[in-house]
Amino acid sequence: MADADTARLCVQIIHSHFGPLTSTVASTLLTRGRLTLPQLVRYSSVKPRSARAAILVLIQHNILWHAQADDGVVFEVNTEECLTRLRFGRYVWQVEQILGSAVHLSFVRTAHLRLTRYEQAAEILQLILDFGKLRPPDILSRFSVRDSKSNAVYSQALYKLVTEAYLKPSTILSHISPRDKRIKYESEEKAKIAGFPTAKELREAKETAEARLKREEEEAEKVGLKRKAKDQPSHRSAKRKVVEEDELDDNVYFRVNFDKLNVHIRNKLIEAAARERFNDSVALVMRAALKATETKQKTTADVRSDSTSIANIALQLSDDDDLASGLVRSSSKKPKTMALIKTYLGMLSLADNPTPTGRASSFVSMASSKVFIEFEIIGMRLRRRVLEAVTRERHGDDGVRVLRLLLDTGKVDEKQISRIAMMAPKDVRPLLTAMSAESLISIQEVPKSADRNPTRTFYLWYVDLQKAYSVLLVNLYKTLHNISMRRQAEGEETAVKAVLMKRQRSDVSQDESLLSRNEREVLQEWESKQMKLTVLETRVEEAVFILRDLGALGNHEE
């Protein structure tokens, strides 16, 4: 069950996307946990017909899980799917940017066809985001009003989205909570153990259940394409040659693959981190290395990328990329591109610092001319940077100094903190108390005697990263909820509401000069506030992405 702040944010998102009735149903499920349809109707005071319609809508948009229980079918809110709806605009923009360059390479001779397909991929993605999941005939029928040539371009764009994993099939397993399947599979494996199970057998049962769950998910996502025989005329004889090619299965529903799109967000953050740490030339090499392994990057939970070579990285760089500007050269002779790439990769791998500290600060690792991108190490640094930024904002540079000290040394008492950080004891104690109240740091009691007398107890301070990240994530959810409520309140002001209603008139929407001067000023001020709130929401959502999506692989970083 979600906490109160996360539940409020989910209810606000569902209210803005589906209306008050559906948000009432979701609020009841988030507050009371799993419920059957009769229980949901009783607790939410919603009519059975309306509750059933709201459940169908939420299931269609992948926000509800359903499972078979002893008292019937129970429903549960998928909070991560709901919170991901805040990124829908960014996902559409990503597809426009990424697939545009891919289409340009394929249709370089026809600029108009390149632009058309560039737009169609984004339109298809936005359509599926609006409807949750759709079959290929339903998607193409939405654009059937255009000519056959345009319809063929839509079909090609849809096929490209599926083959490049931007869309994935929606199966029955995707509507069941992974936790339910994991518990079921673990119970089946434990039932095979004779006698009292040992710790090793329990661990093996858990690993077997995880492998089975992962295998089922991979097999379920292979049903989107089917083989079709196609006759191809042969040039040397009159006989036709039968060739098999893949085509989309019209009976399969497709949904957006958020994992693939999150990979692009992660890669952008890594590129920006390399640019901030070094310079633009190093960021170009980092981006090229990410592109060289991008086809095999399926999820943000990858610990490291697959291996790639320096030659493959060089192929991802264009002729216009100026790598030489990132280095200070003693001679005027321009170095070769391969030499520059090796130099920059050495900088990214911190080859001149072969210590644990150097490895913790690296972006890539190299082994016998093979290059690996260390996603786990980079993710740990990004999360700690968010933690330090919040600490600096609330407690200043002294708070960051204490936080870094505890991260480097582990459990330390108050006197040692005062001595090592070179701070007065009267300043350290209130600072530690304030940081502990916000869960940025934690305290460990070590009693000298069994009675746990406070006067005979050591108090050691340390950083519990998982606790700190969890509290920060909840606070960020609260901030997102406040931003959404502020945006809603700004639009409900009397003057703004009247201008927005007038703006919806057909004559005013075509010619805004019909608005008076005061009305245009009110509208301009409202749009400025909306833009500021959108920028703030984007920054907060980026921090949420670092802590939540990149945090999936950092559970053991302590």
C-alpha positions as CSV (number, residue, x, y, z in Angstrom):
1,M,0.0,0.0,0.0
2,A,1.3,3.5,-0.9
3,D,2.0,6.1,1.7
4,A,-0.2,9.1,2.2
5,D,1.8,11.6,0.0
6,T,2.2,9.1,-2.8
7,A,-1.5,8.3,-2.7
8,R,-2.5,11.9,-2.8
9,L,-0.3,12.5,-5.9
10,C,-1.7,9.4,-7.6
11,V,-5.3,10.6,-6.9
12,Q,-4.5,14.0,-8.3
13,I,-3.0,12.6,-11.5
14,I,-6.0,10.3,-12.0
15,H,-8.3,13.2,-11.3
16,S,-6.7,15.4,-13.9
17,H,-6.6,12.6,-16.5
18,F,-9.9,10.7,-16.0
19,G,-12.1,12.9,-13.8
20,P,-13.5,12.9,-10.2
21,L,-15.4,9.7,-10.4
22,T,-12.4,7.6,-11.4
23,S,-10.2,9.3,-8.9
24,T,-12.7,8.4,-6.1
25,V,-12.4,4.8,-7.0
26,A,-8.6,5.0,-7.1
27,S,-8.5,6.9,-3.8
28,T,-10.5,4.1,-2.1
29,L,-8.1,1.5,-3.4
30,L,-5.1,3.5,-2.4
31,T,-6.5,4.1,1.1
32,R,-7.8,0.6,1.9
33,G,-5.6,-1.6,-0.2
34,R,-6.9,-4.5,-2.3
35,L,-10.7,-4.7,-2.6
36,T,-13.2,-6.7,-4.5
37,L,-15.9,-4.9,-6.6
38,P,-18.6,-5.2,-3.9
39,Q,-16.3,-3.9,-1.2
40,L,-15.1,-1.1,-3.5
41,V,-18.8,-0.1,-4.2
42,R,-19.5,0.0,-0.4
43,Y,-16.5,1.9,0.7
44,S,-16.5,4.5,-2.2
45,S,-20.3,5.1,-2.2
46,V,-20.1,4.9,-6.0
47,K,-22.9,3.2,-8.0
48,P,-21.9,-0.4,-9.2
49,R,-22.2,0.6,-12.8
50,S,-20.0,3.6,-12.4
51,A,-17.5,1.7,-10.3
52,R,-17.3,-1.0,-13.0
53,A,-16.7,1.5,-15.7
54,A,-14.0,3.3,-13.7
55,I,-12.3,-0.1,-13.1
56,L,-12.4,-0.9,-16.9
57,V,-10.9,2.5,-17.7
58,L,-8.1,2.1,-15.2
59,I,-7.3,-1.5,-16.4
60,Q,-7.3,-0.3,-20.0
61,H,-4.6,2.3,-19.0
62,N,-2.6,-0.3,-17.0
63,I,-3.2,1.5,-13.7
64,L,-5.0,-1.4,-12.0
65,W,-3.8,-4.9,-11.3
66,H,-6.3,-7.7,-10.7
67,A,-5.9,-11.1,-9.2
68,Q,-8.0,-14.1,-8.2
69,A,-8.5,-14.4,-4.4
70,D,-10.7,-16.6,-2.2
71,D,-13.5,-14.0,-2.1
72,G,-13.4,-13.2,-5.8
73,V,-11.3,-10.9,-8.0
74,V,-9.4,-8.2,-6.1
75,F,-8.1,-4.9,-7.6
76,E,-4.9,-3.0,-6.7
77,V,-3.5,0.3,-7.9
78,N,-0.1,0.1,-9.8
79,T,1.4,3.3,-8.3
80,E,4.5,3.3,-10.5
81,E,2.4,3.1,-13.7
82,C,0.3,6.0,-12.4
83,L,3.3,8.2,-11.4
84,T,4.9,7.5,-14.8
85,R,2.1,9.4,-16.5
86,L,3.9,12.6,-15.5
87,R,6.5,11.8,-18.2
88,F,4.1,11.3,-21.1
89,G,5.0,14.6,-22.7
90,R,8.7,13.9,-22.4
91,Y,8.2,10.4,-23.9
92,V,6.5,11.9,-27.0
93,W,9.2,14.5,-27.4
94,Q,11.9,11.8,-27.1
95,V,10.3,9.7,-29.9
96,E,10.3,12.9,-32.1
97,Q,14.0,13.5,-31.5
98,I,15.3,9.9,-31.6
99,L,13.3,8.4,-34.5
100,G,13.7,11.6,-36.6
101,S,17.4,10.9,-37.1
102,A,16.7,7.2,-37.8
103,V,14.2,8.0,-40.5
104,H,16.5,10.6,-42.0
105,L,19.1,7.9,-42.6
106,S,16.6,5.6,-44.2
107,F,14.9,8.2,-46.4
108,V,17.6,10.7,-47.1
109,R,16.5,11.2,-50.8
110,T,12.9,12.3,-50.0
111,A,12.9,15.0,-47.4
112,H,9.1,15.2,-47.3
113,L,8.7,11.5,-46.6
114,R,11.4,11.8,-43.9
115,L,9.4,14.6,-42.1
116,T,6.1,12.8,-42.5
117,R,7.4,9.6,-40.8
118,Y,9.1,11.7,-38.2
119,E,5.7,13.0,-37.1
120,Q,3.8,9.7,-37.5
121,A,5.9,7.9,-34.9
122,A,5.2,10.6,-32.3
123,E,1.5,10.6,-33.3
124,I,1.2,6.8,-32.9
125,L,2.9,6.9,-29.5
126,Q,0.7,9.7,-28.3
127,L,-2.4,7.8,-29.5
128,I,-1.4,4.7,-27.6
129,L,-0.7,6.8,-24.5
130,D,-4.2,8.3,-24.8
131,F,-5.9,4.9,-25.1
132,G,-3.6,2.7,-22.9
133,K,-3.3,-0.1,-25.4
134,L,-4.4,-0.7,-28.9
135,R,-4.2,-3.3,-31.7
136,P,-2.5,-2.4,-35.0
137,P,-5.8,-2.2,-37.0
138,D,-7.3,0.1,-34.4
139,I,-4.2,2.4,-34.6
140,L,-4.2,2.6,-38.4
141,S,-8.0,3.1,-38.5
142,R,-7.5,6.4,-36.6
143,F,-5.5,7.7,-39.5
144,S,-7.5,6.0,-42.3
145,V,-8.9,9.4,-43.5
146,R,-5.7,10.1,-45.3
147,D,-4.5,8.6,-48.6
148,S,-3.0,5.1,-49.0
149,K,0.6,6.4,-49.3
150,S,0.2,8.1,-45.9
151,N,-1.3,5.0,-44.4
152,A,1.7,3.0,-45.6
153,V,4.0,5.4,-43.8
154,Y,2.0,5.0,-40.6
155,S,2.4,1.2,-40.9
156,Q,6.1,1.5,-41.4
157,A,6.4,3.9,-38.4
158,L,4.3,1.5,-36.2
159,Y,6.5,-1.5,-37.3
160,K,9.6,0.6,-36.4
161,L,8.2,1.4,-32.9
162,V,7.6,-2.3,-32.3
163,T,10.9,-3.6,-33.6
164,E,12.9,-1.1,-31.7
165,A,11.0,-2.0,-28.5
166,Y,9.3,1.4,-28.0
167,L,6.1,-0.6,-28.0
168,K,5.6,-4.0,-26.4
169,P,2.7,-6.4,-26.4
170,S,0.2,-6.2,-23.5
171,T,-0.5,-9.7,-22.2
172,I,-2.5,-11.2,-19.3
173,L,0.6,-11.5,-17.2
174,S,1.1,-7.7,-17.4
175,H,-2.2,-7.2,-15.5
176,I,-1.2,-9.3,-12.6
177,S,1.0,-7.9,-9.8
178,P,4.6,-9.2,-10.1
179,R,4.5,-9.6,-6.3
180,D,1.6,-12.1,-6.5
181,K,3.4,-14.1,-9.2
182,R,6.7,-14.0,-7.2
183,I,4.9,-15.2,-4.0
184,K,3.2,-18.0,-5.9
185,Y,6.3,-19.2,-7.6
186,E,8.3,-19.1,-4.3
187,S,5.6,-21.1,-2.6
188,E,5.7,-23.7,-5.4
189,E,9.5,-24.0,-5.1
190,K,9.4,-24.2,-1.3
191,A,6.8,-27.0,-1.5
192,K,9.3,-29.1,-3.3
193,I,11.8,-29.0,-0.4
194,A,11.6,-32.0,1.9
195,G,11.8,-31.3,5.6
196,F,12.8,-28.1,7.2
197,P,14.4,-25.8,4.5
198,T,17.8,-24.4,5.1
199,A,18.9,-20.8,4.3
200,K,20.6,-22.0,1.1
201,E,17.5,-23.8,-0.1
202,L,15.3,-20.8,0.6
203,R,17.7,-18.6,-1.4
204,E,17.8,-21.0,-4.3
205,A,14.0,-21.2,-4.3
206,K,13.8,-17.4,-4.4
207,E,16.3,-17.3,-7.3
208,T,14.4,-20.0,-9.2
209,A,11.2,-18.0,-8.8
210,E,12.8,-14.8,-10.0
211,A,14.3,-16.6,-13.0
212,R,10.9,-18.1,-13.9
213,L,9.2,-14.8,-13.6
214,K,11.8,-13.1,-15.8
215,R,11.6,-16.0,-18.4
216,E,7.8,-15.7,-18.6
217,E,8.0,-11.9,-19.1
218,E,10.5,-12.4,-21.9
219,E,8.4,-15.1,-23.6
220,A,5.3,-13.0,-23.3
221,E,6.8,-10.0,-25.1
222,K,7.7,-12.1,-28.2
223,V,4.1,-12.5,-29.4
224,G,3.9,-9.1,-31.1
225,L,5.5,-10.3,-34.4
226,K,4.7,-13.2,-36.6
227,R,6.3,-14.7,-39.7
228,K,4.7,-14.2,-43.1
229,A,5.8,-15.9,-46.3
230,K,6.2,-13.5,-49.2
231,D,6.9,-14.4,-52.9
232,Q,9.9,-12.7,-54.3
233,P,10.7,-13.0,-58.1
234,S,14.2,-14.4,-58.9
235,H,16.3,-12.6,-61.5
236,R,18.0,-15.8,-62.9
237,S,14.9,-17.9,-63.4
238,A,11.2,-17.5,-63.8
239,K,10.5,-19.3,-60.5
240,R,9.5,-17.3,-57.5
241,K,11.4,-17.5,-54.3
242,V,9.5,-17.7,-51.0
243,V,11.0,-15.3,-48.3
244,E,9.8,-15.1,-44.8
245,E,9.5,-11.7,-43.1
246,D,8.2,-10.4,-39.8
247,E,4.9,-8.5,-39.6
248,L,2.7,-7.2,-36.8
249,D,0.1,-9.5,-35.3
250,D,-3.3,-7.8,-35.7
251,N,-4.7,-9.6,-32.7
252,V,-2.1,-8.4,-30.2
253,Y,-2.6,-5.2,-28.1
254,F,0.4,-3.0,-27.9
255,R,1.3,-0.6,-25.1
256,V,4.2,1.8,-24.6
257,N,7.4,0.3,-23.2
258,F,8.4,2.8,-20.5
259,D,11.6,0.9,-19.8
260,K,13.0,1.7,-23.2
261,L,12.1,5.3,-23.0
262,N,13.6,5.6,-19.5
263,V,16.9,4.2,-20.9
264,H,17.1,7.3,-23.1
265,I,16.4,9.6,-20.1
266,R,19.2,7.9,-18.2
267,N,21.6,8.2,-21.0
268,K,20.9,11.9,-21.3
269,L,21.6,12.3,-17.6
270,I,24.9,10.4,-17.9
271,E,26.0,12.5,-20.8
272,A,25.2,15.7,-18.9
273,A,27.1,14.4,-15.9
274,A,30.2,13.7,-18.1
275,R,29.9,17.2,-19.5
276,E,29.7,18.7,-16.1
277,R,32.6,16.6,-14.8
278,F,35.0,17.2,-17.8
279,N,34.0,19.1,-21.0
280,D,31.9,18.9,-24.2
281,S,34.4,16.7,-26.0
282,V,34.3,14.0,-23.3
283,A,30.5,14.3,-23.4
284,L,30.6,13.5,-27.1
285,V,32.6,10.4,-26.6
286,M,30.3,9.4,-23.7
287,R,27.3,9.8,-25.9
288,A,28.9,7.8,-28.7
289,A,29.7,5.0,-26.3
290,L,26.0,5.0,-25.1
291,K,24.8,4.9,-28.7
292,A,27.1,2.0,-29.5
293,T,25.4,-0.2,-26.8
294,E,21.9,1.4,-27.0
295,T,20.3,-1.5,-28.9
296,K,21.1,-3.9,-26.1
297,Q,20.0,-1.6,-23.3
298,K,16.6,-2.9,-22.3
299,T,16.0,-1.4,-18.8
300,T,17.5,1.0,-16.3
301,A,18.2,-1.9,-13.9
302,D,21.3,-2.9,-15.9
303,V,24.4,-2.9,-13.7
304,R,26.7,-2.3,-16.7
305,S,26.4,-2.2,-20.5
306,D,27.4,-4.9,-22.9
307,S,31.0,-4.6,-24.2
308,T,31.8,-2.5,-27.2
309,S,35.0,-1.6,-29.0
310,I,36.7,1.7,-29.6
311,A,36.1,1.3,-33.3
312,N,32.3,1.0,-32.7
313,I,32.4,4.2,-30.6
314,A,34.3,6.0,-33.4
315,L,31.5,5.0,-35.9
316,Q,28.9,6.9,-33.8
317,L,30.8,10.1,-34.1
318,S,30.2,12.5,-37.0
319,D,32.7,14.4,-39.0
320,D,31.6,17.6,-37.5
321,D,32.4,16.6,-33.9
322,D,35.5,18.5,-32.8
323,L,37.3,16.2,-30.3
324,A,40.6,18.0,-30.4
325,S,39.1,21.2,-28.7
326,G,38.8,19.3,-25.4
327,L,42.5,18.9,-24.9
328,V,45.4,21.3,-24.5
329,R,48.1,20.3,-27.1
330,S,51.7,21.3,-27.1
331,S,52.1,20.8,-30.9
332,S,50.0,22.3,-33.7
333,K,49.7,18.9,-35.4
334,K,46.1,17.6,-35.1
335,P,46.0,14.2,-33.4
336,K,44.1,11.2,-34.9
337,T,40.5,10.6,-33.9
338,M,41.2,7.1,-32.5
339,A,44.0,8.5,-30.2
340,L,41.6,11.2,-29.0
341,I,38.9,8.7,-28.2
342,K,41.4,6.5,-26.3
343,T,42.5,9.5,-24.3
344,Y,39.0,10.5,-23.4
345,L,38.0,6.9,-22.5
346,G,41.1,6.9,-20.2
347,M,39.7,10.1,-18.5
348,L,36.2,8.5,-18.2
349,S,37.7,5.4,-16.6
350,L,40.0,7.3,-14.4
351,A,42.9,5.1,-15.5
352,D,45.4,7.4,-13.6
353,N,43.7,6.6,-10.3
354,P,43.5,2.8,-9.9
355,T,42.0,3.0,-6.4
356,P,38.5,2.3,-4.9
357,T,38.0,6.1,-4.9
358,G,38.9,6.3,-8.6
359,R,36.7,3.4,-9.5
360,A,33.8,5.0,-7.6
361,S,34.3,8.2,-9.7
362,S,34.5,6.5,-13.1
363,F,32.0,6.4,-16.0
364,V,33.4,3.4,-17.9
365,S,35.7,0.5,-17.4
366,M,38.1,-1.0,-19.9
367,A,39.4,-4.5,-20.2
368,S,41.5,-5.7,-23.2
369,S,40.2,-3.1,-25.7
370,K,36.6,-3.7,-24.6
371,V,34.7,-0.8,-23.1
372,F,31.9,-1.2,-20.5
373,I,29.6,1.6,-19.2
374,E,29.2,1.3,-15.4
375,F,25.5,2.2,-14.9
376,E,25.5,1.2,-11.3
377,I,28.4,3.3,-10.3
378,I,27.1,6.3,-12.2
379,G,23.7,5.9,-10.6
380,M,25.1,5.8,-7.1
381,R,26.9,9.1,-7.8
382,L,23.8,10.8,-9.2
383,R,21.7,9.7,-6.2
384,R,24.3,11.0,-3.8
385,R,24.5,14.3,-5.7
386,V,20.7,14.7,-5.2
387,L,21.2,13.9,-1.5
388,E,24.0,16.5,-1.1
389,A,21.9,19.1,-3.0
390,V,19.0,18.7,-0.6
391,T,21.4,18.8,2.4
392,R,23.1,22.0,1.1
393,E,19.7,23.7,0.5
394,R,18.5,22.9,4.1
395,H,21.6,22.9,6.2
396,G,24.3,24.7,4.1
397,D,27.9,23.7,3.5
398,D,28.4,22.5,7.0
399,G,25.6,19.9,6.5
400,V,27.3,18.7,3.3
401,R,30.6,18.5,5.1
402,V,29.1,16.3,7.8
403,L,27.2,14.2,5.3
404,R,30.4,13.5,3.2
405,L,32.3,12.7,6.4
406,L,29.8,10.1,7.5
407,L,29.6,8.6,4.0
408,D,33.4,8.2,3.9
409,T,34.1,7.0,7.4
410,G,30.9,5.2,8.4
411,K,29.7,5.2,12.0
412,V,31.3,8.1,14.0
413,D,30.4,9.7,17.4
414,E,29.8,13.3,17.9
415,K,33.3,14.2,19.3
416,Q,35.0,12.6,16.3
417,I,32.8,14.5,13.9
418,S,33.6,17.8,15.6
419,R,37.4,17.0,15.5
420,I,37.5,15.7,11.9
421,A,35.2,18.3,10.4
422,M,36.9,21.1,12.4
423,M,33.7,22.4,13.8
424,A,32.8,23.6,17.3
425,P,30.9,21.1,19.4
426,K,28.2,23.6,20.1
427,D,27.6,23.8,16.3
428,V,27.8,20.1,15.6
429,R,25.1,18.9,18.1
430,P,22.2,21.0,16.8
431,L,23.2,20.3,13.2
432,L,23.2,16.5,13.8
433,T,19.8,16.7,15.5
434,A,18.3,18.7,12.6
435,M,19.7,16.4,10.0
436,S,18.5,13.3,11.9
437,A,15.0,14.8,12.2
438,E,14.9,14.9,8.4
439,S,16.3,11.3,8.1
440,L,19.4,12.6,6.2
441,I,21.5,10.8,8.9
442,S,20.7,8.1,11.4
443,I,22.0,7.2,14.9
444,Q,23.1,3.8,16.2
445,E,23.0,3.1,20.0
446,V,25.8,0.9,21.4
447,P,25.1,0.2,25.1
448,K,27.9,-0.6,27.5
449,S,25.7,-2.6,29.8
450,A,22.5,-4.8,29.5
451,D,20.3,-2.2,31.2
452,R,20.9,0.2,28.2
453,N,21.5,3.2,30.5
454,P,21.8,6.3,28.3
455,T,24.8,7.6,30.4
456,R,26.6,4.3,29.6
457,T,25.8,4.2,25.9
458,F,27.8,5.2,22.8
459,Y,25.8,7.1,20.1
460,L,27.2,6.7,16.7
461,W,26.1,8.7,13.7
462,Y,26.0,7.3,10.1
463,V,24.1,7.7,6.8
464,D,21.4,5.1,6.1
465,L,21.2,5.7,2.3
466,Q,18.1,3.7,1.7
467,K,16.2,5.4,4.5
468,A,17.4,8.8,3.3
469,Y,16.5,8.2,-0.3
470,S,13.0,6.9,0.7
471,V,12.3,10.0,2.7
472,L,13.6,12.3,0.0
473,L,11.4,10.5,-2.6
474,V,8.3,10.9,-0.4
475,N,9.1,14.6,0.0
476,L,9.5,15.0,-3.8
477,Y,6.1,13.3,-4.3
478,K,4.7,15.9,-1.9
479,T,6.3,18.7,-3.9
480,L,4.8,17.3,-7.2
481,H,1.4,17.2,-5.5
482,N,1.7,20.8,-4.4
483,I,2.8,21.9,-7.9
484,S,-0.3,20.2,-9.4
485,M,-2.6,21.8,-6.8
486,R,-1.0,25.2,-7.5
487,R,-1.5,24.8,-11.2
488,Q,-5.1,23.9,-10.6
489,A,-5.6,26.8,-8.3
490,E,-4.1,29.3,-10.7
491,G,-6.6,28.2,-13.4
492,E,-9.6,28.5,-11.1
493,E,-9.1,32.2,-10.3
494,T,-12.2,34.2,-11.3
495,A,-10.4,36.5,-13.8
496,V,-8.3,33.8,-15.3
497,K,-11.2,31.4,-15.6
498,A,-13.3,34.0,-17.4
499,V,-10.5,34.7,-19.9
500,L,-9.9,31.0,-20.5
501,M,-13.6,30.4,-21.2
502,K,-13.7,33.3,-23.6
503,R,-10.5,32.0,-25.3
504,Q,-12.3,28.7,-26.1
505,R,-14.8,30.5,-28.3
506,S,-14.3,29.7,-32.0
507,D,-13.9,33.3,-33.1
508,V,-11.4,34.2,-30.3
509,S,-9.4,31.0,-30.7
510,Q,-8.8,32.0,-34.4
511,D,-8.1,35.7,-33.6
512,E,-6.9,36.5,-30.1
513,S,-6.8,40.2,-30.9
514,L,-10.5,40.1,-30.0
515,L,-9.4,39.9,-26.4
516,S,-9.1,43.2,-24.5
517,R,-5.7,44.5,-23.3
518,N,-6.4,43.6,-19.7
519,E,-7.6,40.1,-20.8
520,R,-4.4,39.6,-22.8
521,E,-2.3,40.7,-19.8
522,V,-4.2,38.2,-17.5
523,L,-3.7,35.5,-20.1
524,Q,0.0,36.2,-20.5
525,E,0.6,36.2,-16.7
526,W,-1.2,32.9,-16.4
527,E,0.8,31.4,-19.2
528,S,4.0,32.6,-17.5
529,K,3.1,31.0,-14.2
530,Q,2.2,27.8,-16.0
531,M,5.6,27.7,-17.7
532,K,7.4,28.3,-14.4
533,L,5.4,25.5,-12.8
534,T,6.2,23.2,-15.7
535,V,9.9,23.8,-15.4
536,L,9.8,23.2,-11.7
537,E,7.8,20.0,-12.2
538,T,10.4,18.8,-14.8
539,R,13.3,19.4,-12.4
540,V,11.5,17.6,-9.5
541,E,10.6,14.7,-11.8
542,E,14.2,14.4,-12.9
543,A,15.2,14.0,-9.2
544,V,12.4,11.4,-8.8
545,F,13.8,9.5,-11.8
546,I,17.3,9.4,-10.3
547,L,16.1,8.2,-6.9
548,R,13.4,5.8,-8.0
549,D,14.2,4.4,-11.5
550,L,18.0,4.5,-11.1
551,G,17.6,3.4,-7.5
552,A,16.4,0.0,-8.5
553,L,19.9,-1.2,-8.9
554,G,21.5,0.5,-5.8
555,N,20.0,-1.5,-2.9
556,H,23.4,-2.7,-1.7
557,E,25.5,0.5,-2.1
558,E,25.9,0.9,1.6
